[in-house]
Amino acid sequence: AQSVTQLDSQVPVFEEAPVELRCNYSSSVSVYLFWYVQYPNQGLQLLLKYLSGSTLVKGINGFEAEFNKSQTSFHLRKPSVHISDTAEYFCAVSPETGFQKLVFGTGTRLLVSP
Amino acid sequence: DTAVSQTPKYLVTQMGNDKSIKCEQNLGHDTMYWYKQDSKKFLKIMFSYNNKELIINETVPNRFSPKSPDKAHLNLHINSLELGDSAVYFCASSLTMMGSNEQFFGPGTRLTVL
């Protein structure tokens, strides 16, 4: 079984400041890792994913994430946030073998203010 | 063109009623999913279908019955609605059922049971 922990339920930050959203996971098997974003009153959309290879993954809207296997972490970063980045961010994992079954963290609300 | 669409967007009903939510994807994907997002934004998979066949059924009460008439549609029927069923229900699809795939989410259906 897998579990995902997002330690910060809310992260307030000022516009143009850097931000890091933390994600740790637990799994007895190898997993793929994902970050999804949910804008207010919308469905989720994929920001980025880690499948294999380079541990630094770049996604849409200037976001990137680093996979750290020893620390079982997949933290999301952006060097300079915009007001429009205000949203809920979900970290998720899925087993590498078998069919996709996303297990989500509880989400982190990123609140960007001017 | 909407990739994954759901109807209705809002559903308000009384306890004990039966209701359905419809989902359609025009992406040509093989796999479709239903998720429940509770009031704390926690997102949990309910069902997954691949080419009209059920592949994931996550300890969901049997009052919930998904139906896939073809691989572009996955509907959710709920019998004898309870207060605890109030949530946002998301439909999603992916190209195949492989764990590495991106999932595309619909806009959600907010169900309120009074």
Interface residues (C-beta under 8 A of the other chain):
Chain A: V31 Y32 F34 Y36 Q38 N41 Q42 G43 L44 Q45 L46 K49 L51 E88 F90 S94 P95 E96 T97 G98 F99 Q100 K101 L102 V103 F104 T106 G107 R109
Chain B: V4 T31 K40 K41 F42 L43 K44 I45 S48 N50 I55 I56 F90 A92 S94 M97 M98 G99 S100 N101 E102 Q103 F104 F105 G106 P107 G108
